[in-house]
Amino acid sequence: MEDTTKIVTTAKPKKGKRWEHKELETRIKDPNITRVSDQGGLYGVVRRGKDGVPSVMFRWRFRHDDKLADFTAGTWPGDSLKEIRD
């Protein structure tokens, strides 16, 4: 039987910093990167189009009434990192 388990590889920005456009653009070219994390509960899921071009759907995870909740913050590069964080 073939193992169909997908390995999740999370990329993080340089220690103590947030992603910058060029740095994120370079890191997600790696096809093994499936998630990215930022500060303050913000994370992104990397998607690749049929043409192989990656985009990142960012979500903000937070706790509300003792339950985890996610809020879709935007998709990069369509939305800027500043817009997503705001």
C-alpha positions in Angstrom: 0.0 0.0 0.0 1.3 3.5 -0.9 1.8 6.0 1.8 -0.3 9.1 0.9 0.5 11.1 4.1 1.4 14.6 3.2 4.3 16.2 5.2 3.6 19.6 6.4 6.6 21.9 6.4 6.2 25.3 8.0 8.5 28.2 7.1 9.2 30.9 9.7 10.6 34.4 9.1 14.0 35.3 10.5 13.9 35.1 14.3 11.9 37.8 15.9 10.7 39.3 12.7 7.7 39.3 10.4 7.7 38.2 6.8 8.8 40.7 4.3 7.5 40.5 0.7 10.8 39.4 -0.9 11.7 37.0 1.8 8.3 35.2 1.6 8.4 35.2 -2.1 11.8 33.4 -2.0 10.9 30.9 0.7 7.6 29.6 -0.8 9.3 28.7 -4.1 10.4 25.6 -2.2 7.7 23.0 -3.1 8.1 21.4 0.3 6.8 24.5 2.1 3.1 24.0 2.8 2.6 26.5 5.7 4.1 29.8 6.8 3.9 31.3 10.3 4.0 35.0 11.3 3.6 36.7 14.6 0.4 37.0 16.8 -1.4 33.9 15.7 -1.2 34.7 12.0 -0.4 31.7 9.7 -0.7 30.9 6.1 -1.5 27.8 3.9 0.5 27.7 0.7 -1.4 26.8 -2.4 0.0 26.2 -5.8 -2.0 26.8 -9.0 -1.9 24.5 -12.0 0.9 26.6 -13.4 2.9 26.0 -10.1 2.7 29.6 -9.0 2.3 29.7 -5.2 -0.1 31.9 -3.1 -0.6 32.0 0.6 -4.1 32.1 2.3 -3.5 33.8 5.6 -5.6 33.1 8.7 -5.5 34.5 12.2 -6.1 31.9 14.9 -7.3 33.2 18.3 -9.2 31.9 21.3 -12.8 33.1 21.9 -15.0 31.7 24.7 -12.3 29.1 25.4 -12.6 27.8 21.8 -10.1 28.2 18.9 -11.4 30.3 16.1 -9.9 31.2 12.7 -10.4 34.4 10.7 -9.4 34.6 7.0 -7.2 37.6 6.8 -6.4 37.6 3.1 -4.5 36.0 0.3 -1.0 37.0 -0.6 0.3 38.3 -3.0 -3.2 39.6 -4.0 -3.4 41.4 -0.6 -0.3 43.0 0.8 1.2 41.7 4.0 0.3 45.1 5.6 -3.4 44.7 4.6 -3.4 41.1 5.9 -1.9 42.1 9.3 -4.2 45.1 9.7 
